[in-house]
Amino acid sequence: MSRVLLACGGTGGHLAPGIALAQRLTDEGHECLLVVSSKAVDARMTAHYPRFTFVPGRGRGFGPGLVNKLRFFPALLGSIWSAWRLTRRFRPSALVCFGGFMSVGPAIACWLSGIPVLVHESNRRPGKAVRLIARFARSIHLPTGVRLEGVAAARQHDSGFPVRAEVRPSSRDVARKALGFPATGRLLLVLGGSQGANVLTRWVEGQLGELAARGIHVLCLTGPNGREGEVRTETSLVRFMPFCHQMGLAYSASDLAVTRAGAGTLAELATCRTPAVLVPLPSAADDHQTANALFAAEAGAAILWPERDLPQLATLLYDRLSNNAALAEMRDALALADAANRWEELFQETVQLARPPRASAG
């Protein structure tokens, strides 16, 4: 049995693909160990995967400001030392990194130990961690058409986003019944990714009267420490939840989503054929969410809507919810996006590197 180490903590966008790859590897008989952060989002998500072993990693982001930059380097040394000790115990055949600050220490420790390093970047603007790790990684898996300067072309590969096995489409009626929403009426899904989005929650709160008047239901995912509860009227149900661990059902039950534009969310929307209005997080590193949203919008799979224009969002949403033809066109585009979301090469290369070498004949 081969052993694979996965560095995938910090955000849902890093953790979800790590879990998806671990699901596939474990099903094929490989042993996986996942390095995650101590953030609440990691704890909430990992609690639903008892079949896997998660270990807390060390490290911190290379944040803005002189103080953060000065704190980064001691934290990096601690992360490398911690990861080196972990590799001595677990003895992985390969490491797969999914970006973010949790990847850097394990990547350097494995590289120094001669353990092959693979890195997966899901966003259309690679982050600082991926750009650093790519300098010595055996292989870099990037969104289609995205390439890194100064890195040999032979080491760069097109890759989709690994989607967790349980995020699968189901019929709208089944999904709504499972989630406790009425079978009739439009349902709007509002979510800000694993970190939540207060601005989107406030937008829903400001629309409660109009939503009731139009008979529109809402599932609003508010994130850690976000609002929780329901607002019921005779015509609509608006439910606020910090997290939903049945995202396949949430996507499938919805007619339209309003969401941030993380790569993981876009892949899951495509998997479940859920049209969306994308509101990129303005403070996202390298503005990568805008790049993701532009790519989806140009393909017709979503609508890009800047956060600064949120006051005018209601008109667009209500018009789109009443336009069955437009929603159908978006679902067709989502089907094409899902068909293009292939990450088989990442899995196969991981297996190849993790496979113990054959003993030589004679």
Secondary structure in CASP SS format (residue, H / E / C, confidence):
PFRMAT SS
TARGET T0000
AUTHOR 0000-0000-0000
METHOD secondary structure of the structure
MODEL  1
M C 1.00
S C 1.00
R E 1.00
V E 1.00
L E 1.00
L E 1.00
A E 1.00
C C 1.00
G C 1.00
G C 1.00
T C 1.00
G H 1.00
G H 1.00
H H 1.00
L H 1.00
A H 1.00
P H 1.00
G H 1.00
I H 1.00
A H 1.00
L H 1.00
A H 1.00
Q H 1.00
R H 1.00
L H 1.00
T H 1.00
D H 1.00
E C 1.00
G C 1.00
H C 1.00
E E 1.00
C E 1.00
L E 1.00
L E 1.00
V E 1.00
V E 1.00
S C 1.00
S C 1.00
K C 1.00
A H 1.00
V H 1.00
D H 1.00
A H 1.00
R H 1.00
M H 1.00
T H 1.00
A C 1.00
H C 1.00
Y C 1.00
P C 1.00
R C 1.00
F C 1.00
T E 1.00
F E 1.00
V E 1.00
P E 1.00
G C 1.00
R C 1.00
G C 1.00
R C 1.00
G C 1.00
F C 1.00
G C 1.00
P C 1.00
G C 1.00
L H 1.00
V H 1.00
N H 1.00
K H 1.00
L H 1.00
R H 1.00
F H 1.00
F H 1.00
P H 1.00
A H 1.00
L H 1.00
L H 1.00
G H 1.00
S H 1.00
I H 1.00
W H 1.00
S H 1.00
A H 1.00
W H 1.00
R H 1.00
L H 1.00
T H 1.00
R H 1.00
R H 1.00
F H 1.00
R C 1.00
P C 1.00
S C 1.00
A E 1.00
L E 1.00
V E 1.00
C E 1.00
F C 1.00
G C 1.00
G C 1.00
F H 1.00
M H 1.00
S H 1.00
V H 1.00
G H 1.00
P H 1.00
A H 1.00
I H 1.00
A H 1.00
C H 1.00
W H 1.00
L H 1.00
S C 1.00
G C 1.00
I C 1.00
P C 1.00
V E 1.00
L E 1.00
V E 1.00
H E 1.00
E C 1.00
S C 1.00
N C 1.00
R C 1.00
R C 1.00
P C 1.00
G C 1.00
K H 1.00
A H 1.00
V H 1.00
R H 1.00
L H 1.00
I H 1.00
A C 1.00
R C 1.00
F C 1.00
A C 1.00
R C 1.00
S E 1.00
I E 1.00
H E 1.00
L E 1.00
P C 1.00
T C 1.00
G C 1.00
V C 1.00
R C 1.00
L C 1.00
E C 1.00
G C 1.00
V C 1.00
A C 1.00
A H 1.00
A H 1.00
R H 1.00
Q E 1.00
H E 1.00
D E 1.00
S C 1.00
G C 1.00
F C 1.00
P C 1.00
V C 1.00
R C 1.00
A C 1.00
E C 1.00
V C 1.00
R C 1.00
P C 1.00
S C 1.00
S C 1.00
R H 1.00
D H 1.00
V H 1.00
A H 1.00
R H 1.00
K H 1.00
A H 1.00
L H 1.00
G C 1.00
F C 1.00
P C 1.00
A C 1.00
T C 1.00
G C 1.00
R C 1.00
L E 1.00
L E 1.00
L E 1.00
V E 1.00
L E 1.00
G C 1.00
G C 1.00
S C 1.00
Q C 1.00
G C 1.00
A C 1.00
N H 1.00
V H 1.00
L H 1.00
T H 1.00
R H 1.00
W H 1.00
V H 1.00
E H 1.00
G H 1.00
Q C 1.00
L H 1.00
G H 1.00
E H 1.00
L H 1.00
A H 1.00
A H 1.00
R H 1.00
G C 1.00
I C 1.00
H E 1.00
V E 1.00
L E 1.00
C E 1.00
L E 1.00
T C 1.00
G C 1.00
P C 1.00
N C 1.00
G C 1.00
R C 1.00
E C 1.00
G E 1.00
E E 1.00
V E 1.00
R E 1.00
T C 1.00
E C 1.00
T C 1.00
S C 1.00
L E 1.00
V E 1.00
R E 1.00
F E 1.00
M E 1.00
P C 1.00
F C 1.00
C C 1.00
H C 1.00
Q C 1.00
M H 1.00
G H 1.00
L H 1.00
A H 1.00
Y H 1.00
S H 1.00
A H 1.00
S C 1.00
D C 1.00
L E 1.00
A E 1.00
V E 1.00
T E 1.00
R C 1.00
A C 1.00
G C 1.00
A H 1.00
G H 1.00
T H 1.00
L H 1.00
A H 1.00
E H 1.00
L H 1.00
A H 1.00
T H 1.00
C H 1.00
R C 1.00
T C 1.00
P C 1.00
A E 1.00
V E 1.00
L E 1.00
V C 1.00
P C 1.00
L C 1.00
P C 1.00
S C 1.00
A C 1.00
A H 1.00
D H 1.00
D H 1.00
H H 1.00
Q H 1.00
T H 1.00
A H 1.00
N H 1.00
A H 1.00
L H 1.00
F H 1.00
A H 1.00
A H 1.00
E H 1.00
A C 1.00
G C 1.00
A C 1.00
A E 1.00
I E 1.00
L E 1.00
W C 1.00
P C 1.00
E H 1.00
R H 1.00
D H 1.00
L H 1.00
P H 1.00
Q H 1.00
L H 1.00
A H 1.00
T H 1.00
L H 1.00
L H 1.00
Y H 1.00
D H 1.00
R H 1.00
L H 1.00
S C 1.00
N C 1.00
N H 1.00
A H 1.00
A H 1.00
L H 1.00
A H 1.00
E H 1.00
M H 1.00
R H 1.00
D H 1.00
A H 1.00
L H 1.00
A H 1.00
L H 1.00
A H 1.00
D H 1.00
A H 1.00
A H 1.00
N C 1.00
R C 1.00
W C 1.00
E H 1.00
E H 1.00
L H 1.00
F H 1.00
Q H 1.00
E H 1.00
T H 1.00
V H 1.00
Q H 1.00
L H 1.00
A H 1.00
R C 1.00
P C 1.00
P C 1.00
R C 1.00
A C 1.00
S C 1.00
A C 1.00
G C 1.00
END
